Amino acid sequence: MTRFTIASFNVKNLIGADKEYYQFQSYTPEEYAWKRDWLADQMVTLDADIVGFQEIFDEDSLRDMITLADKYGDDHNEFSLPDGSKRYRKRAIFDKLAYGSYRDAEIAFAPNMHDGEPGHRRPGLAVLSRFGFVGEPEIIQDLGQPLDIPFADGDEDGGFFRISRLSRPILKVRVPVGDHVITVFNCHLKSKLGEFVRPSDGGPAPESDLTQYDAVGRALGSARAAMRRMAEAWVLRGAIVQELQAGNPVMVLGDFNDAENAVSSEIISGEHPFKNYQWMLRHDAEHRGDRYSEKDAKQITEDIETVRLHAAEKLFTRKSLRDMVFTAAFGGVYESIDQIYMSRHFLPETSDGIGEMEYFSVLNDHLTDGSHPEAPYNKLASDHGQIMAHIKLKGEK
């Protein structure tokens, strides 16, 4: 029986000291040391086998933090675990207390193709795996051929939304766990911050001037951000379905910048099947009684379920009877925008399943609401909770 853990960790602007990431924003050496220390402590607490990171500005800072986490983990083991002379050293509780090292782990890093000069940096992604990887990691960001999403206005042409590059990369890796290879996607979809068009002279967008507050213009910026986020979710969905149709177990994690029931999340996970398609008019119905047959209904349901993903958060709340989980807080709104999704290979009731989720952990005791007086000073921790799914695979050879 193989058990493993997989986590998502938005580290919030990880970059070395005295490096300007966004305009006029950087860490002093003291601030960087504090942030690295906090992140390393969180990593020791998580102790996850696979970790997807978001907001990585440079790979060296990530490796620096992981090295520190291993040092803290060694100190933890020396304090918590009995030495070989103790008769109780083999008790199972000490396996739970032990921290596993990342010294032999592998890191896949995906830089952001929009990354620029100091003050105009853009974050990338990374996946850390104690199991290593199968094949080369794949980065999805430049789509090559632009994708046009057409609209119709009644019978008239309604224009289209075009996307040629994602705002941040999607990182796809294959991780060998036990007798299986799991395809893992790590993503960070477009934020909810408004997307405003700069004037031709290169100056700031008028909507960004809060002293001349433009409610309608800022709403349009939010609409642009939402359309981009949903388009990015659609691109990710295409990559997911390709893996599922190849018969590969899939896990998708990251910062979706939307809650579990939001549109972009539903695009990624796929639609829910109806209870009974026999009550639905056929797509080519010729009269009011022309509905799908029982055979059609079974086929439609199976086709949808085969490529649908399931939220670890939702599985956990159903299993534990808890009514809420949140990973972010801002402006008085608490929500889960960090997610781990998994294919039905990890549902215990499916005949072709390879395992199941035993538990779901959320580390969010560090969060401060964006409207809280102390929130602006909390830049050294993360403004996201960390989430982790505990997976048990079925018996193997």
C-alpha positions as CSV (number, residue, x, y, z in Angstrom):
1,M,0.0,0.0,0.0
2,T,1.5,3.3,-1.1
3,R,0.6,6.6,0.5
4,F,1.7,10.1,-0.7
5,T,0.8,13.7,-0.2
6,I,0.4,16.5,-2.8
7,A,0.2,20.2,-1.9
8,S,-0.3,23.6,-3.4
9,F,1.6,26.5,-2.1
10,N,1.3,30.1,-3.3
11,V,4.5,31.6,-1.8
12,K,3.6,35.2,-2.6
13,N,6.4,36.9,-4.6
14,L,9.4,34.7,-3.9
15,I,12.5,36.5,-5.0
16,G,15.9,37.2,-3.5
17,A,16.9,40.3,-1.5
18,D,17.3,43.7,-3.1
19,K,15.6,42.6,-6.3
20,E,12.7,44.8,-7.5
21,Y,9.9,42.5,-8.7
22,Y,7.0,44.9,-9.1
23,Q,7.6,48.7,-9.3
24,F,9.2,50.0,-6.1
25,Q,8.7,46.6,-4.4
26,S,11.5,44.5,-3.1
27,Y,12.8,42.8,0.0
28,T,15.6,44.0,2.2
29,P,18.1,41.3,3.3
30,E,16.4,41.2,6.7
31,E,12.9,40.9,5.1
32,Y,14.1,38.1,2.7
33,A,15.6,36.2,5.6
34,W,12.3,36.5,7.5
35,K,10.3,35.4,4.5
36,R,12.6,32.4,3.7
37,D,12.4,31.4,7.4
38,W,8.6,31.5,7.4
39,L,8.3,29.6,4.1
40,A,10.8,26.9,5.3
41,D,8.7,26.4,8.5
42,Q,5.6,26.0,6.4
43,M,7.4,23.4,4.3
44,V,8.4,21.4,7.3
45,T,4.8,21.5,8.6
46,L,3.5,20.3,5.2
47,D,6.2,17.8,4.6
48,A,4.5,17.0,1.3
49,D,5.9,14.5,-1.3
50,I,4.8,16.7,-4.2
51,V,4.4,20.4,-4.0
52,G,3.2,22.8,-6.7
53,F,4.4,26.4,-6.1
54,Q,3.0,29.6,-7.5
55,E,4.6,33.1,-7.7
56,I,8.2,32.0,-8.1
57,F,10.3,34.8,-9.5
58,D,13.6,32.9,-9.5
59,E,14.5,29.3,-9.0
60,D,17.5,30.0,-6.8
61,S,15.3,31.5,-4.1
62,L,13.1,28.5,-4.2
63,R,16.1,26.1,-3.8
64,D,17.5,28.3,-1.0
65,M,14.2,28.0,0.9
66,I,14.0,24.2,0.4
67,T,17.6,23.8,1.6
68,L,16.7,25.7,4.8
69,A,13.5,23.6,5.2
70,D,15.7,20.5,5.2
71,K,17.9,21.9,7.9
72,Y,14.9,22.7,10.0
73,G,13.5,19.2,9.3
74,D,16.8,17.6,10.4
75,D,16.6,19.6,13.6
76,H,13.0,18.5,14.1
77,N,13.9,14.8,13.6
78,E,16.8,15.0,16.0
79,F,14.5,16.5,18.7
80,S,11.4,14.3,18.0
81,L,12.7,10.9,17.0
82,P,14.2,8.3,19.4
83,D,17.7,7.1,18.6
84,G,18.5,3.4,17.8
85,S,19.0,2.5,21.4
86,K,15.4,3.1,22.3
87,R,13.1,0.0,22.2
88,Y,10.1,2.1,21.2
89,R,11.9,3.5,18.1
90,K,9.8,1.4,15.7
91,R,6.4,2.5,16.9
92,A,4.2,3.9,14.1
93,I,3.8,7.3,15.8
94,F,7.4,8.1,15.1
95,D,6.9,7.6,11.3
96,K,4.2,10.3,11.5
97,L,6.6,12.6,13.4
98,A,9.5,12.2,11.0
99,Y,10.2,14.8,8.4
100,G,11.2,13.5,5.0
101,S,14.1,15.3,3.2
102,Y,14.0,17.0,-0.2
103,R,17.7,16.4,-0.8
104,D,17.1,13.8,-3.5
105,A,13.9,15.5,-4.8
106,E,13.7,17.1,-8.2
107,I,12.4,20.5,-9.2
108,A,10.7,21.5,-12.4
109,F,10.6,25.3,-12.9
110,A,8.5,27.2,-15.4
111,P,9.6,30.8,-15.9
112,N,7.1,33.3,-17.1
113,M,7.6,34.3,-20.7
114,H,6.3,37.8,-19.8
115,D,9.1,38.3,-17.3
116,G,10.8,41.6,-17.7
117,E,13.3,44.0,-16.2
118,P,13.5,44.9,-12.5
119,G,10.2,46.5,-11.5
120,H,8.4,44.7,-14.3
121,R,9.0,41.1,-13.3
122,R,6.4,38.3,-13.8
123,P,6.2,35.2,-11.7
124,G,6.5,31.6,-12.8
125,L,5.7,28.2,-11.3
126,A,7.5,25.1,-10.0
127,V,6.8,21.5,-8.9
128,L,8.9,19.8,-6.3
129,S,8.8,16.0,-6.3
130,R,10.4,13.4,-4.0
131,F,9.6,10.8,-6.7
132,G,11.3,12.7,-9.5
133,F,9.7,12.9,-12.9
134,V,9.1,10.8,-16.0
135,G,10.2,12.5,-19.1
136,E,10.7,16.3,-19.5
137,P,8.3,18.8,-17.9
138,E,6.1,20.7,-20.3
139,I,5.4,24.4,-20.2
140,I,2.1,25.7,-21.7
141,Q,2.0,29.5,-22.2
142,D,2.7,30.6,-25.8
143,L,-0.1,28.9,-27.7
144,G,1.6,29.4,-31.0
145,Q,-1.5,29.7,-33.1
146,P,-3.9,32.3,-31.5
147,L,-7.2,30.8,-30.3
148,D,-10.4,32.7,-31.2
149,I,-13.4,32.1,-29.0
150,P,-16.4,33.2,-31.2
151,F,-19.6,34.7,-30.0
152,A,-23.0,34.9,-31.7
153,D,-25.5,37.8,-31.2
154,G,-28.7,36.0,-32.2
155,D,-28.2,35.1,-35.8
156,E,-25.5,37.7,-36.2
157,D,-21.7,37.5,-35.8
158,G,-21.0,38.6,-32.2
159,G,-17.3,38.9,-32.6
160,F,-14.7,36.9,-30.7
161,F,-12.2,36.9,-27.8
162,R,-8.7,36.0,-28.9
163,I,-6.0,34.5,-26.7
164,S,-2.5,33.8,-27.9
165,R,-0.5,33.6,-24.6
166,L,-1.4,32.8,-21.0
167,S,-0.8,35.4,-18.4
168,R,1.2,32.8,-16.5
169,P,2.6,29.4,-17.5
170,I,0.9,26.1,-16.9
171,L,3.4,23.4,-15.8
172,K,2.7,19.8,-16.7
173,V,4.8,17.0,-15.2
174,R,4.5,13.2,-14.9
175,V,5.3,11.8,-11.5
176,P,6.0,8.1,-10.8
177,V,4.2,7.0,-7.6
178,G,4.2,3.3,-6.8
179,D,3.2,1.4,-9.9
180,H,1.6,4.4,-11.5
181,V,2.5,7.6,-13.3
182,I,0.3,10.5,-12.5
183,T,0.0,13.6,-14.7
184,V,0.2,16.7,-12.5
185,F,-0.7,20.2,-13.8
186,N,0.3,23.3,-11.7
187,C,-1.5,26.5,-12.7
188,H,-1.9,30.1,-11.6
189,L,-4.8,31.6,-13.5
190,K,-5.3,35.3,-14.2
191,S,-6.0,37.3,-11.0
192,K,-9.2,39.2,-10.3
193,L,-7.3,42.5,-10.5
194,G,-8.7,44.5,-13.3
195,E,-7.1,44.5,-16.7
196,F,-6.9,48.1,-18.0
197,V,-5.7,49.3,-21.4
198,R,-2.9,51.8,-21.3
199,P,-3.0,54.8,-23.6
200,S,-0.7,54.9,-26.6
201,D,1.8,57.2,-24.9
202,G,2.6,54.4,-22.4
203,G,1.2,56.2,-19.4
204,P,-1.0,54.7,-16.7
205,A,-4.5,53.6,-17.6
206,P,-7.1,56.2,-16.6
207,E,-9.0,53.6,-14.5
208,S,-5.9,53.1,-12.3
209,D,-6.2,56.6,-10.9
210,L,-8.3,56.1,-7.9
211,T,-8.6,59.8,-7.2
212,Q,-10.7,60.0,-10.4
213,Y,-12.7,56.8,-9.6
214,D,-14.3,55.3,-12.7
215,A,-16.7,52.6,-11.6
216,V,-17.8,51.6,-15.0
217,G,-14.3,51.5,-16.4
218,R,-13.0,49.5,-13.5
219,A,-15.9,47.0,-14.0
220,L,-14.8,46.6,-17.6
221,G,-11.3,45.8,-16.3
222,S,-12.8,43.1,-14.1
223,A,-14.7,41.8,-17.0
224,R,-11.5,41.6,-19.1
225,A,-9.7,39.8,-16.3
226,A,-12.6,37.3,-15.9
227,M,-12.7,36.6,-19.6
228,R,-8.9,36.0,-19.7
229,R,-9.1,33.7,-16.6
230,M,-11.9,31.6,-18.2
231,A,-10.1,31.4,-21.5
232,E,-7.0,30.2,-19.6
233,A,-9.1,27.7,-17.8
234,W,-10.4,26.4,-21.2
235,V,-6.8,26.0,-22.5
236,L,-6.0,24.0,-19.3
237,R,-9.2,21.9,-19.7
238,G,-8.1,20.9,-23.2
239,A,-4.7,19.6,-21.9
240,I,-6.5,17.8,-19.1
241,V,-8.9,16.0,-21.4
242,Q,-6.1,14.9,-23.6
243,E,-4.4,13.2,-20.7
244,L,-7.7,11.6,-19.5
245,Q,-8.5,10.3,-22.9
246,A,-5.1,8.7,-23.0
247,G,-6.1,6.8,-19.8
248,N,-3.7,8.7,-17.5
249,P,-4.6,9.6,-13.9
250,V,-4.6,13.3,-13.5
251,M,-4.2,15.8,-10.7
252,V,-4.6,19.6,-11.1
253,L,-3.5,22.0,-8.5
254,G,-2.7,25.7,-8.0
255,D,-4.2,29.1,-7.6
256,F,-7.3,29.3,-9.6
257,N,-8.2,32.8,-8.5
258,D,-11.8,31.6,-8.2
259,A,-13.7,29.6,-5.7
260,E,-14.6,25.9,-6.2
261,N,-18.0,26.7,-7.7
262,A,-16.9,29.6,-9.9
263,V,-17.0,29.5,-13.7
264,S,-13.3,29.0,-14.3
265,S,-13.1,26.2,-11.9
266,E,-16.1,24.4,-13.5
267,I,-14.4,24.8,-16.9
268,I,-11.3,23.1,-15.6
269,S,-13.2,20.3,-13.8
270,G,-15.8,19.7,-16.4
271,E,-19.6,19.7,-16.3
272,H,-21.7,17.7,-13.9
273,P,-24.0,15.1,-15.6
274,F,-27.8,15.5,-15.1
275,K,-29.6,12.9,-13.0
276,N,-31.6,11.5,-15.9
277,Y,-31.2,12.4,-19.6
278,Q,-34.3,10.5,-20.5
279,W,-36.3,13.5,-19.5
280,M,-34.3,15.8,-21.8
281,L,-35.3,16.6,-25.4
282,R,-32.8,15.2,-27.9
283,H,-30.6,17.7,-29.6
284,D,-32.3,16.8,-32.9
285,A,-35.8,16.5,-31.5
286,E,-38.6,16.5,-34.1
287,H,-41.5,16.4,-31.6
288,R,-42.1,16.9,-27.8
289,G,-41.7,13.3,-27.0
290,D,-38.4,12.9,-28.8
291,R,-36.1,12.4,-25.8
292,Y,-32.9,10.5,-25.2
293,S,-33.2,6.7,-24.6
294,E,-32.0,4.9,-21.5
295,K,-29.0,3.6,-23.5
296,D,-28.2,7.2,-24.6
297,A,-28.5,8.4,-21.0
298,K,-26.0,5.9,-19.7
299,Q,-23.6,6.6,-22.5
300,I,-23.8,10.4,-22.0
301,T,-23.3,10.1,-18.2
302,E,-20.3,7.8,-18.7
303,D,-18.7,10.1,-21.3
304,I,-19.0,13.1,-18.9
305,E,-17.8,11.2,-15.9
306,T,-14.8,9.8,-17.7
307,V,-13.3,13.3,-18.2
308,R,-14.6,15.0,-15.1
309,L,-12.3,16.1,-12.2
310,H,-13.3,16.2,-8.5
311,A,-12.3,18.8,-6.0
312,A,-10.3,17.5,-3.0
313,E,-12.0,20.2,-0.9
314,K,-15.5,19.0,-1.9
315,L,-14.5,15.4,-1.3
316,F,-13.2,16.3,2.2
317,T,-16.2,18.4,3.2
318,R,-18.5,15.5,2.2
319,K,-16.4,13.0,4.0
320,S,-15.8,15.0,7.2
321,L,-19.2,16.8,7.2
322,R,-17.4,20.1,7.5
323,D,-19.3,22.9,5.8
324,M,-16.5,25.2,4.6
325,V,-12.8,25.6,3.8
326,F,-11.1,28.9,2.8
327,T,-7.6,29.6,1.6
328,A,-7.7,33.4,1.0
329,A,-9.2,36.4,2.7
330,F,-9.5,39.9,1.2
331,G,-11.9,42.8,1.7
332,G,-14.1,40.9,4.1
333,V,-14.5,37.9,1.7
334,Y,-13.2,34.5,2.7
335,E,-13.0,31.9,-0.1
336,S,-11.1,29.0,-1.5
337,I,-9.2,30.0,-4.6
338,D,-6.4,27.4,-4.2
339,Q,-7.5,24.0,-5.3
340,I,-6.5,20.4,-5.9
341,Y,-8.6,18.5,-8.4
342,M,-8.3,14.8,-9.3
343,S,-9.6,12.5,-11.9
344,R,-12.0,9.7,-11.0
345,H,-9.0,7.3,-10.7
346,F,-8.8,8.6,-7.1
347,L,-12.5,7.9,-6.2
348,P,-12.9,4.8,-4.1
349,E,-16.2,3.8,-5.8
350,T,-14.9,3.7,-9.3
351,S,-14.0,0.3,-10.8
352,D,-10.9,1.6,-12.5
353,G,-9.7,3.6,-9.5
354,I,-6.1,3.4,-8.3
355,G,-6.6,4.9,-4.9
356,E,-8.5,7.5,-2.8
357,M,-8.0,10.7,-0.8
358,E,-7.8,9.9,2.9
359,Y,-7.6,13.5,4.3
360,F,-7.3,17.1,3.2
361,S,-5.2,19.6,5.2
362,V,-5.4,23.4,5.1
363,L,-2.8,25.7,6.7
364,N,-4.5,29.1,6.9
365,D,-3.9,30.3,10.4
366,H,-1.6,33.0,9.1
367,L,-4.1,34.7,6.9
368,T,-5.2,38.3,7.6
369,D,-8.2,39.9,5.9
370,G,-7.3,42.6,3.3
371,S,-9.4,45.1,5.2
372,H,-7.6,44.3,8.5
373,P,-5.4,47.2,9.8
374,E,-2.4,44.8,9.9
375,A,-2.8,43.3,6.5
376,P,-0.5,45.7,4.6
377,Y,2.3,44.7,6.8
378,N,1.9,41.0,6.2
379,K,3.9,41.0,3.0
380,L,6.5,38.5,4.2
381,A,4.1,35.6,4.8
382,S,1.8,34.4,2.1
383,D,-1.7,35.8,1.6
384,H,-2.8,32.2,0.7
385,G,-3.4,29.1,2.8
386,Q,-1.5,26.0,1.9
387,I,-3.6,22.9,1.0
388,M,-2.6,19.2,0.9
389,A,-4.3,16.0,-0.1
390,H,-3.4,12.7,1.5
391,I,-3.7,9.9,-1.0
392,K,-3.7,6.2,-0.5
393,L,-3.1,4.0,-3.5
394,K,-4.6,0.5,-3.8
395,G,-2.6,-2.6,-3.2
396,E,0.3,-3.0,-5.7
397,K,2.6,-5.8,-6.8
